Amino acid sequence: MREVDVKDITQAVRDMCIDANYELSSDMKKALCDAQGKEESDLGKKIFSQLQENLKIAEEDKIPICQDTGMAVFFIKIGQDVHFVGGNLTDAVNEGVRQGYTQGYLRKSVVGDPLIRKNTGDNTPAVVHYDIVPGDKVQITCAPKGFGSENMSRVFMLKPADGEEGVKDAIVQAVKDAGPNACPPMVVGVGVGGTFEKCAEMAKEALTRPVGHHSDIEYVKNMEEEVLSRINKLGIGPAGLGGRITALAVNINTYATHIAGLPVAINICCHVNRHVTRVI
């Protein structure tokens, strides 16, 4: 049994919140550079140049890439041989978020009640998904999620007879409906299977998969490539102003489901697809 002090969790979460908001991950940087080279419209090329300039300023001046610094979402994989000491794990995560967003001068965007809507003042509470796995390590993935793109999310409770074509059509329709509102070029996270809530969680986690890394399942990989091609033929383009590149990637996660259902969730993220992973 390995003991982990929750103070280490707080420190890691604090740093990750700041790092994720100041600098894009290497996979996203590469994806944007590659997409810039493929864009054919003059206006689209100009938008990409502006996005690159914005990233450079944020990284050099240590300021947020985007004014919407998101609601803090975490996927935490806990080794079953880990024992936490020093306090409550969820409290430690939220303390890290509080420190990160206040000390990092990140916008506080969370309200404590969805209808009363009083700002909590420190961007807590976070949304935390836990998973118990073999081993004695703790893997933390931080994915601050802005709500311009989050509001474009969709869940389709398809019929099994809709099949693969129905899934692909649903993804393309969600992106088409989102249009410029999701701040393209976007990354599209998809969850297929499970239940109503499981497919949504899978879609959110799919956004944290490095761009360019496809599913290990061959037919799913083929779906990702086909749907990306279809999306990039919609003509929405960078910033929704027209062009070849509307999406940088389509990442699909799947899970077992009921004989009577085919749940599909689409979680879109803008070009500021923030994700940072650390292992303790």
C-alpha atoms as a printed R data frame, in Angstrom:
    type eleno elety resid chain resno       x      y       z
1   ATOM     1    CA   MET     A     1   0.000  0.000   0.000
2   ATOM     2    CA   ARG     A     2   1.377  3.421  -0.993
3   ATOM     3    CA   GLU     A     3   0.365  6.525   0.934
4   ATOM     4    CA   VAL     A     4  -0.287  9.743  -0.966
5   ATOM     5    CA   ASP     A     5  -0.801 12.993   0.913
6   ATOM     6    CA   VAL     A     6  -3.716 14.940  -0.524
7   ATOM     7    CA   LYS     A     7  -1.552 18.078  -0.301
8   ATOM     8    CA   ASP     A     8   0.341 16.681  -3.293
9   ATOM     9    CA   ILE     A     9  -2.952 16.410  -5.161
10  ATOM    10    CA   THR     A    10  -3.805 20.025  -4.348
11  ATOM    11    CA   GLN     A    11  -0.428 21.263  -5.582
12  ATOM    12    CA   ALA     A    12  -0.650 19.259  -8.804
13  ATOM    13    CA   VAL     A    13  -4.200 20.448  -9.501
14  ATOM    14    CA   ARG     A    14  -3.228 24.072  -8.864
15  ATOM    15    CA   ASP     A    15  -0.350 23.890 -11.323
16  ATOM    16    CA   MET     A    16  -2.374 22.020 -13.944
17  ATOM    17    CA   CYS     A    17  -5.199 24.559 -13.901
18  ATOM    18    CA   ILE     A    18  -2.716 27.349 -14.584
19  ATOM    19    CA   ASP     A    19  -0.639 25.456 -17.156
20  ATOM    20    CA   ALA     A    20  -3.670 24.277 -19.120
21  ATOM    21    CA   ASN     A    21  -4.982 27.812 -19.422
22  ATOM    22    CA   TYR     A    22  -1.669 29.454 -20.348
23  ATOM    23    CA   GLU     A    23  -0.336 27.009 -22.943
24  ATOM    24    CA   LEU     A    24  -1.838 24.447 -25.306
25  ATOM    25    CA   SER     A    25  -0.673 20.835 -25.148
26  ATOM    26    CA   SER     A    26   1.864 19.733 -27.755
27  ATOM    27    CA   ASP     A    27  -0.685 17.664 -29.685
28  ATOM    28    CA   MET     A    28  -3.001 20.662 -30.068
29  ATOM    29    CA   LYS     A    29  -0.129 22.911 -31.154
30  ATOM    30    CA   LYS     A    30   0.846 20.426 -33.848
31  ATOM    31    CA   ALA     A    31  -2.763 19.970 -34.951
32  ATOM    32    CA   LEU     A    32  -3.222 23.700 -35.416
33  ATOM    33    CA   CYS     A    33   0.035 24.019 -37.353
34  ATOM    34    CA   ASP     A    34  -0.881 21.101 -39.605
35  ATOM    35    CA   ALA     A    35  -4.370 22.490 -40.172
36  ATOM    36    CA   GLN     A    36  -2.994 25.907 -41.034
37  ATOM    37    CA   GLY     A    37  -1.006 24.321 -43.842
38  ATOM    38    CA   LYS     A    38  -4.110 22.580 -45.202
39  ATOM    39    CA   GLU     A    39  -6.456 25.567 -45.075
40  ATOM    40    CA   GLU     A    40  -7.193 26.869 -48.555
41  ATOM    41    CA   SER     A    41  -9.289 30.004 -48.028
42  ATOM    42    CA   ASP     A    42  -7.472 33.318 -47.602
43  ATOM    43    CA   LEU     A    43  -9.690 34.348 -44.700
44  ATOM    44    CA   GLY     A    44  -9.227 30.962 -43.063
45  ATOM    45    CA   LYS     A    45  -5.449 31.309 -43.320
46  ATOM    46    CA   LYS     A    46  -5.691 34.743 -41.714
47  ATOM    47    CA   ILE     A    47  -7.742 33.333 -38.834
48  ATOM    48    CA   PHE     A    48  -5.147 30.613 -38.249
49  ATOM    49    CA   SER     A    49  -2.391 33.238 -38.167
50  ATOM    50    CA   GLN     A    50  -4.333 35.187 -35.554
51  ATOM    51    CA   LEU     A    51  -4.842 32.029 -33.480
52  ATOM    52    CA   GLN     A    52  -1.114 31.305 -33.594
53  ATOM    53    CA   GLU     A    53  -0.297 34.865 -32.551
54  ATOM    54    CA   ASN     A    54  -2.742 34.567 -29.655
55  ATOM    55    CA   LEU     A    55  -1.102 31.339 -28.489
56  ATOM    56    CA   LYS     A    56   2.347 32.925 -28.645
57  ATOM    57    CA   ILE     A    57   1.262 35.951 -26.582
58  ATOM    58    CA   ALA     A    58  -0.445 33.762 -23.974
59  ATOM    59    CA   GLU     A    59   2.572 31.506 -23.563
60  ATOM    60    CA   GLU     A    60   5.148 34.319 -23.409
61  ATOM    61    CA   ASP     A    61   3.156 36.681 -21.185
62  ATOM    62    CA   LYS     A    62   1.666 33.932 -18.981
63  ATOM    63    CA   ILE     A    63  -1.927 34.951 -19.560
64  ATOM    64    CA   PRO     A    64  -4.960 32.837 -20.487
65  ATOM    65    CA   ILE     A    65  -5.266 31.625 -24.067
66  ATOM    66    CA   CYS     A    66  -8.990 32.405 -23.895
67  ATOM    67    CA   GLN     A    67 -10.977 34.704 -21.625
68  ATOM    68    CA   ASP     A    68 -13.288 31.764 -20.828
69  ATOM    69    CA   THR     A    69 -10.983 29.739 -18.596
70  ATOM    70    CA   GLY     A    70 -13.642 27.089 -18.241
71  ATOM    71    CA   MET     A    71 -15.200 24.931 -15.602
72  ATOM    72    CA   ALA     A    72 -12.525 22.620 -14.199
73  ATOM    73    CA   VAL     A    73 -13.131 18.995 -15.206
74  ATOM    74    CA   PHE     A    74 -10.932 16.146 -13.973
75  ATOM    75    CA   PHE     A    75 -10.510 12.499 -14.847
76  ATOM    76    CA   ILE     A    76  -8.617 10.832 -12.021
77  ATOM    77    CA   LYS     A    77  -7.422  7.227 -12.251
78  ATOM    78    CA   ILE     A    78  -6.531  5.929  -8.788
79  ATOM    79    CA   GLY     A    79  -4.381  2.852  -8.305
80  ATOM    80    CA   GLN     A    80  -6.130  0.404  -5.995
81  ATOM    81    CA   ASP     A    81  -2.948  0.187  -3.904
82  ATOM    82    CA   VAL     A    82  -3.035  3.910  -3.067
83  ATOM    83    CA   HIS     A    83  -4.128  5.160   0.344
84  ATOM    84    CA   PHE     A    84  -4.813  8.882   0.641
85  ATOM    85    CA   VAL     A    85  -3.837 10.627   3.861
86  ATOM    86    CA   GLY     A    86  -4.202 14.154   5.173
87  ATOM    87    CA   GLY     A    87  -7.804 14.831   4.255
88  ATOM    88    CA   ASN     A    88 -10.588 14.291   1.753
89  ATOM    89    CA   LEU     A    89  -9.551 13.753  -1.886
90  ATOM    90    CA   THR     A    90 -12.364 15.756  -3.477
91  ATOM    91    CA   ASP     A    91 -11.768 18.618  -1.058
92  ATOM    92    CA   ALA     A    92  -8.092 18.545  -2.042
93  ATOM    93    CA   VAL     A    93  -8.981 18.758  -5.742
94  ATOM    94    CA   ASN     A    94 -11.278 21.711  -5.133
95  ATOM    95    CA   GLU     A    95  -8.632 23.451  -3.047
96  ATOM    96    CA   GLY     A    96  -6.221 23.051  -5.949
97  ATOM    97    CA   VAL     A    97  -8.774 24.586  -8.299
98  ATOM    98    CA   ARG     A    98  -9.349 27.458  -5.873
99  ATOM    99    CA   GLN     A    99  -5.627 28.176  -5.658
100 ATOM   100    CA   GLY     A   100  -5.054 27.790  -9.372
101 ATOM   101    CA   TYR     A   101  -7.832 30.114 -10.451
102 ATOM   102    CA   THR     A   102  -7.138 32.796  -7.834
103 ATOM   103    CA   GLN     A   103  -3.321 32.731  -7.916
104 ATOM   104    CA   GLY     A   104  -3.242 32.269 -11.684
105 ATOM   105    CA   TYR     A   105  -5.617 35.208 -12.233
106 ATOM   106    CA   LEU     A   106  -8.017 33.011 -14.195
107 ATOM   107    CA   ARG     A   107 -11.628 34.056 -14.709
108 ATOM   108    CA   LYS     A   108 -14.004 32.634 -12.136
109 ATOM   109    CA   SER     A   109 -16.972 31.315 -14.083
110 ATOM   110    CA   VAL     A   110 -18.788 28.943 -11.715
111 ATOM   111    CA   VAL     A   111 -22.085 29.713  -9.980
112 ATOM   112    CA   GLY     A   112 -23.008 27.737  -6.895
113 ATOM   113    CA   ASP     A   113 -26.610 27.110  -7.890
114 ATOM   114    CA   PRO     A   114 -27.818 26.745 -11.498
115 ATOM   115    CA   LEU     A   115 -30.833 29.012 -10.943
116 ATOM   116    CA   ILE     A   116 -29.824 31.409  -8.150
117 ATOM   117    CA   ARG     A   117 -26.556 31.898 -10.061
118 ATOM   118    CA   LYS     A   118 -24.337 33.502  -7.417
119 ATOM   119    CA   ASN     A   119 -20.675 33.197  -8.433
120 ATOM   120    CA   THR     A   120 -18.616 31.080  -6.029
121 ATOM   121    CA   GLY     A   121 -15.674 33.436  -6.543
122 ATOM   122    CA   ASP     A   122 -12.974 30.789  -6.984
123 ATOM   123    CA   ASN     A   123 -14.232 28.554  -9.825
124 ATOM   124    CA   THR     A   124 -15.136 25.713  -7.466
125 ATOM   125    CA   PRO     A   125 -16.558 23.159  -7.328
126 ATOM   126    CA   ALA     A   126 -14.866 21.130 -10.035
127 ATOM   127    CA   VAL     A   127 -16.441 18.214 -11.884
128 ATOM   128    CA   VAL     A   128 -14.462 15.091 -10.990
129 ATOM   129    CA   HIS     A   129 -14.680 11.620 -12.533
130 ATOM   130    CA   TYR     A   130 -12.918  8.868 -10.575
131 ATOM   131    CA   ASP     A   131 -11.778  5.481 -11.836
132 ATOM   132    CA   ILE     A   132 -10.123  2.753  -9.745
133 ATOM   133    CA   VAL     A   133  -7.364  0.969 -11.660
134 ATOM   134    CA   PRO     A   134  -4.549 -1.495 -10.818
135 ATOM   135    CA   GLY     A   135  -1.305 -0.144  -9.392
136 ATOM   136    CA   ASP     A   136  -0.081  2.453  -6.902
137 ATOM   137    CA   LYS     A   137  -0.117  5.617  -9.033
138 ATOM   138    CA   VAL     A   138  -2.584  8.478  -9.360
139 ATOM   139    CA   GLN     A   139  -3.113  9.825 -12.871
140 ATOM   140    CA   ILE     A   140  -4.825 13.208 -13.047
141 ATOM   141    CA   THR     A   141  -6.125 14.725 -16.272
142 ATOM   142    CA   CYS     A   142  -7.255 18.335 -16.063
143 ATOM   143    CA   ALA     A   143  -9.550 19.590 -18.826
144 ATOM   144    CA   PRO     A   144 -10.939 23.108 -18.237
145 ATOM   145    CA   LYS     A   145 -14.054 23.342 -20.415
146 ATOM   146    CA   GLY     A   146 -15.339 26.615 -21.817
147 ATOM   147    CA   PHE     A   147 -19.054 26.911 -22.304
148 ATOM   148    CA   GLY     A   148 -19.258 28.445 -25.757
149 ATOM   149    CA   SER     A   149 -18.511 24.993 -27.105
150 ATOM   150    CA   GLU     A   150 -20.000 23.095 -24.146
151 ATOM   151    CA   ASN     A   151 -23.396 24.595 -24.918
152 ATOM   152    CA   MET     A   152 -23.251 22.950 -28.348
153 ATOM   153    CA   SER     A   153 -23.214 19.448 -26.824
154 ATOM   154    CA   ARG     A   154 -25.841 16.935 -27.907
155 ATOM   155    CA   VAL     A   155 -27.153 13.535 -26.803
156 ATOM   156    CA   PHE     A   156 -29.030 11.336 -29.273
157 ATOM   157    CA   MET     A   157 -30.863  8.274 -27.994
158 ATOM   158    CA   LEU     A   158 -30.810  6.403 -31.274
159 ATOM   159    CA   LYS     A   159 -32.502  3.105 -32.100
160 ATOM   160    CA   PRO     A   160 -30.257  0.080 -32.614
161 ATOM   161    CA   ALA     A   161 -31.536 -0.100 -36.187
162 ATOM   162    CA   ASP     A   162 -29.969  3.319 -36.874
163 ATOM   163    CA   GLY     A   163 -26.612  1.586 -36.742
164 ATOM   164    CA   GLU     A   164 -23.258  3.021 -37.741
165 ATOM   165    CA   GLU     A   165 -24.716  5.341 -40.361
166 ATOM   166    CA   GLY     A   166 -27.083  6.822 -37.785
167 ATOM   167    CA   VAL     A   167 -24.190  7.480 -35.424
168 ATOM   168    CA   LYS     A   168 -22.144  9.200 -38.126
169 ATOM   169    CA   ASP     A   169 -25.103 11.299 -39.248
170 ATOM   170    CA   ALA     A   170 -25.771 12.383 -35.639
171 ATOM   171    CA   ILE     A   171 -22.177 13.575 -35.176
172 ATOM   172    CA   VAL     A   172 -22.191 15.563 -38.412
173 ATOM   173    CA   GLN     A   173 -25.596 17.051 -37.603
174 ATOM   174    CA   ALA     A   174 -24.397 18.185 -34.159
175 ATOM   175    CA   VAL     A   175 -21.416 19.975 -35.707
176 ATOM   176    CA   LYS     A   176 -23.562 21.487 -38.451
177 ATOM   177    CA   ASP     A   177 -26.026 22.811 -35.865
178 ATOM   178    CA   ALA     A   178 -23.187 24.229 -33.765
179 ATOM   179    CA   GLY     A   179 -21.814 26.157 -36.727
180 ATOM   180    CA   PRO     A   180 -19.628 29.077 -35.631
181 ATOM   181    CA   ASN     A   181 -20.856 28.975 -32.022
182 ATOM   182    CA   ALA     A   182 -18.281 26.369 -30.964
183 ATOM   183    CA   CYS     A   183 -15.332 28.558 -32.096
184 ATOM   184    CA   PRO     A   184 -13.922 26.300 -34.819
185 ATOM   185    CA   PRO     A   185 -11.588 24.738 -35.687
186 ATOM   186    CA   MET     A   186 -12.928 22.293 -33.138
187 ATOM   187    CA   VAL     A   187 -12.214 18.903 -31.654
188 ATOM   188    CA   VAL     A   188 -15.232 16.615 -31.518
189 ATOM   189    CA   GLY     A   189 -15.491 14.138 -28.653
190 ATOM   190    CA   VAL     A   190 -18.009 11.320 -29.077
191 ATOM   191    CA   GLY     A   191 -19.315  8.636 -26.751
192 ATOM   192    CA   VAL     A   192 -21.260  5.712 -28.208
193 ATOM   193    CA   GLY     A   193 -22.949  3.097 -26.023
194 ATOM   194    CA   GLY     A   194 -23.477  2.726 -22.313
195 ATOM   195    CA   THR     A   195 -26.400  4.704 -20.945
196 ATOM   196    CA   PHE     A   196 -27.595  8.305 -21.109
197 ATOM   197    CA   GLU     A   197 -24.951  9.518 -18.654
198 ATOM   198    CA   LYS     A   198 -22.180  7.085 -19.638
199 ATOM   199    CA   CYS     A   199 -22.050  8.194 -23.268
200 ATOM   200    CA   ALA     A   200 -21.782 11.847 -22.183
201 ATOM   201    CA   GLU     A   201 -18.871 11.098 -19.860
202 ATOM   202    CA   MET     A   202 -17.122  9.155 -22.625
203 ATOM   203    CA   ALA     A   203 -17.585 12.052 -25.039
204 ATOM   204    CA   LYS     A   204 -15.991 14.472 -22.584
205 ATOM   205    CA   GLU     A   205 -13.065 12.154 -21.895
206 ATOM   206    CA   ALA     A   206 -12.572 11.604 -25.646
207 ATOM   207    CA   LEU     A   207 -11.589 15.274 -25.913
208 ATOM   208    CA   THR     A   208  -8.532 14.564 -23.755
209 ATOM   209    CA   ARG     A   209  -7.175 11.952 -26.162
210 ATOM   210    CA   PRO     A   210  -4.187 13.398 -28.027
211 ATOM   211    CA   VAL     A   211  -5.140 14.673 -31.469
212 ATOM   212    CA   GLY     A   212  -3.901 12.229 -34.097
213 ATOM   213    CA   HIS     A   213  -4.284  9.171 -31.858
214 ATOM   214    CA   HIS     A   214  -7.130  7.058 -33.197
215 ATOM   215    CA   SER     A   215  -9.212  4.377 -31.519
216 ATOM   216    CA   ASP     A   216  -7.608  0.944 -31.278
217 ATOM   217    CA   ILE     A   217 -10.821 -0.531 -32.696
218 ATOM   218    CA   GLU     A   218 -10.495 -0.630 -36.484
219 ATOM   219    CA   TYR     A   219 -14.091  0.188 -37.409
220 ATOM   220    CA   VAL     A   220 -14.140  3.046 -34.883
221 ATOM   221    CA   LYS     A   221 -10.901  4.429 -36.337
222 ATOM   222    CA   ASN     A   222 -12.499  4.335 -39.769
223 ATOM   223    CA   MET     A   223 -15.542  6.171 -38.430
224 ATOM   224    CA   GLU     A   224 -13.337  8.878 -36.911
225 ATOM   225    CA   GLU     A   225 -11.603  9.459 -40.230
226 ATOM   226    CA   GLU     A   226 -14.800  9.405 -42.305
227 ATOM   227    CA   VAL     A   227 -16.732 11.737 -40.017
228 ATOM   228    CA   LEU     A   228 -13.807 14.185 -39.845
229 ATOM   229    CA   SER     A   229 -13.767 14.281 -43.637
230 ATOM   230    CA   ARG     A   230 -17.514 14.896 -43.780
231 ATOM   231    CA   ILE     A   231 -17.307 17.658 -41.183
232 ATOM   232    CA   ASN     A   232 -14.535 19.404 -43.090
233 ATOM   233    CA   LYS     A   233 -16.725 19.470 -46.175
234 ATOM   234    CA   LEU     A   234 -19.412 21.497 -44.386
235 ATOM   235    CA   GLY     A   235 -17.620 24.746 -45.210
236 ATOM   236    CA   ILE     A   236 -17.987 26.219 -41.699
237 ATOM   237    CA   GLY     A   237 -14.248 26.874 -41.508
238 ATOM   238    CA   PRO     A   238 -12.028 28.650 -38.956
239 ATOM   239    CA   ALA     A   239 -14.071 30.973 -36.719
240 ATOM   240    CA   GLY     A   240 -17.109 29.954 -38.760
241 ATOM   241    CA   LEU     A   241 -16.094 32.280 -41.571
242 ATOM   242    CA   GLY     A   242 -15.794 29.620 -44.230
243 ATOM   243    CA   GLY     A   243 -12.961 27.361 -45.265
244 ATOM   244    CA   ARG     A   244 -11.713 23.817 -45.458
245 ATOM   245    CA   ILE     A   245 -10.822 23.171 -41.808
246 ATOM   246    CA   THR     A   246 -13.805 23.042 -39.462
247 ATOM   247    CA   ALA     A   247 -12.535 20.276 -37.167
248 ATOM   248    CA   LEU     A   248  -9.065 19.102 -36.170
249 ATOM   249    CA   ALA     A   249 -10.122 15.671 -34.952
250 ATOM   250    CA   VAL     A   250 -13.041 13.395 -34.165
251 ATOM   251    CA   ASN     A   251 -12.342 11.129 -31.173
252 ATOM   252    CA   ILE     A   252 -14.864  8.353 -30.529
253 ATOM   253    CA   ASN     A   253 -15.069  6.207 -27.386
254 ATOM   254    CA   THR     A   254 -17.383  3.198 -27.176
255 ATOM   255    CA   TYR     A   255 -18.857  1.017 -24.432
256 ATOM   256    CA   ALA     A   256 -21.262 -1.891 -24.071
257 ATOM   257    CA   THR     A   257 -24.938 -0.975 -24.140
258 ATOM   258    CA   HIS     A   258 -28.458 -2.395 -23.755
259 ATOM   259    CA   ILE     A   259 -30.067 -4.451 -26.534
260 ATOM   260    CA   ALA     A   260 -32.767 -1.785 -26.911
261 ATOM   261    CA   GLY     A   261 -30.558  1.285 -27.159
262 ATOM   262    CA   LEU     A   262 -27.833  3.156 -29.036
263 ATOM   263    CA   PRO     A   263 -26.910  6.252 -26.996
264 ATOM   264    CA   VAL     A   264 -24.652  8.784 -28.718
265 ATOM   265    CA   ALA     A   265 -23.191 11.898 -27.093
266 ATOM   266    CA   ILE     A   266 -21.274 14.635 -28.877
267 ATOM   267    CA   ASN     A   267 -19.140 17.012 -26.822
268 ATOM   268    CA   ILE     A   268 -17.546 19.703 -28.964
269 ATOM   269    CA   CYS     A   269 -14.525 21.715 -27.903
270 ATOM   270    CA   CYS     A   270 -13.144 24.840 -29.533
271 ATOM   271    CA   HIS     A   271  -9.557 25.137 -30.794
272 ATOM   272    CA   VAL     A   272  -8.542 25.812 -27.163
273 ATOM   273    CA   ASN     A   273  -8.959 22.127 -26.337
274 ATOM   274    CA   ARG     A   274  -7.182 22.239 -22.992
275 ATOM   275    CA   HIS     A   275  -5.930 19.052 -21.366
276 ATOM   276    CA   VAL     A   276  -2.974 18.323 -19.107
277 ATOM   277    CA   THR     A   277  -2.104 14.964 -17.518
278 ATOM   278    CA   ARG     A   278   0.208 14.278 -14.589
279 ATOM   279    CA   VAL     A   279   1.039 11.135 -12.632
280 ATOM   280    CA   ILE     A   280   1.742 11.145  -8.907
